[in-house]
């Protein structure tokens, strides 16, 4: 039985369509389901591991009242509702990507954690937290 909120840090990205709007809408969606919500600015990064279009990215953090698997399923359903499917994956088109990178201080996606597309936004969050914003 789940009794305590999970502290999470998520990475958001989009490399097609109105990238900034897609990331912003994902941030709005997450702000509605996470408590103690914090967000980085939206920023542009180069693709990692392929030669597709540049990404717009952001990092958000907050507390989630359900289980980690429930949040993961909600994120994947959100991606599908925005057009993320097998065809877009094959074509390296990312309408929106929402990944849980950390939970309760544990790194779940070490590759993402190490990449600049995550670290740039994560630094903004930790700097803002230190400054009391």
C-alpha positions in Angstrom: 0.0 0.0 0.0 1.3 3.4 -1.0 1.2 5.9 1.9 3.8 8.6 1.1 4.3 10.9 -1.8 7.2 10.2 -4.2 9.7 13.0 -4.9 10.3 12.9 -8.7 12.4 14.8 -11.3 11.2 14.5 -14.9 12.8 15.4 -18.2 10.6 16.8 -21.0 11.5 17.1 -24.7 10.1 17.7 -28.2 11.8 17.9 -31.6 8.9 18.3 -34.0 5.9 20.7 -34.6 5.7 23.6 -32.1 8.3 22.2 -29.8 8.1 24.9 -27.2 4.4 24.7 -27.0 4.5 20.9 -26.7 6.9 21.1 -23.8 4.9 23.9 -22.2 1.7 21.9 -22.4 3.4 18.9 -20.8 4.6 21.2 -18.0 1.1 22.5 -17.5 -0.2 18.9 -17.3 2.5 17.9 -14.8 1.8 21.0 -12.7 -1.7 19.6 -12.2 -0.7 16.2 -10.9 2.5 17.0 -9.0 2.6 18.8 -5.6 5.5 21.1 -4.7 5.9 21.7 -8.4 9.0 23.4 -9.8 10.1 23.9 -13.4 13.1 25.0 -15.3 12.9 27.3 -18.3 12.4 25.8 -21.7 15.6 25.6 -23.6 17.0 24.2 -26.9 19.4 21.3 -27.2 21.0 19.2 -29.9 19.8 15.7 -30.4 21.8 12.9 -28.6 22.5 9.6 -30.4 20.9 10.5 -33.7 20.9 13.3 -36.4 17.3 14.4 -36.0 16.0 17.9 -35.3 17.0 20.0 -32.3 14.9 19.6 -29.2 13.2 22.0 -26.8 13.6 20.6 -23.3 12.7 21.4 -19.7 13.0 19.7 -16.3 10.4 19.6 -13.7 10.2 18.3 -10.1 7.5 17.7 -7.6 5.8 15.1 -5.4 3.5 12.5 -6.7 0.8 11.0 -4.4 0.6 7.6 -6.2 3.0 4.9 -7.1 6.0 5.3 -9.4 4.4 2.8 -11.9 1.2 4.8 -11.9 3.1 8.0 -12.8 5.1 6.1 -15.5 1.9 4.8 -17.0 0.3 8.3 -16.9 3.4 9.8 -18.6 3.4 7.2 -21.4 -0.4 7.7 -21.9 0.2 11.5 -22.1 2.9 10.9 -24.8 0.5 8.7 -26.8 -2.2 11.3 -26.6 0.2 13.8 -28.1 1.1 11.6 -31.1 4.0 9.6 -29.8 3.8 6.2 -31.4 5.9 3.5 -33.2 6.0 5.5 -36.4 7.2 8.7 -34.8 9.9 6.6 -32.9 11.1 5.1 -36.1 11.3 8.5 -37.8 13.1 10.1 -34.8 10.1 12.5 -34.4 9.3 13.2 -30.8 6.0 15.2 -30.4 6.7 15.0 -26.6 8.8 12.9 -24.3 8.1 12.7 -20.6 10.7 10.6 -18.6 11.0 10.1 -14.9 14.8 10.5 -14.4 14.9 10.5 -10.5 12.6 9.3 -7.8 13.2 9.8 -4.1 16.8 10.9 -4.8 17.6 7.7 -6.8 18.7 8.1 -10.4 16.4 5.8 -12.5 17.7 6.8 -16.0 21.5 7.3 -15.6 22.0 7.9 -19.3 19.5 10.8 -19.3 20.8 12.1 -16.0 24.3 12.4 -17.4 23.2 14.2 -20.6 23.3 18.0 -21.0 19.6 18.1 -22.1 18.8 17.0 -18.5 21.6 18.7 -16.5 20.9 22.1 -18.0 17.4 22.2 -16.6 18.2 20.2 -13.4 20.9 22.8 -12.5 18.2 25.6 -12.8 16.0 23.7 -10.4 18.7 23.1 -7.9 20.0 26.7 -8.2 16.4 28.0 -7.6 16.0 25.7 -4.6 19.2 26.9 -3.1 18.1 30.5 -3.6 14.8 29.8 -2.0 12.6 30.5 -5.1 
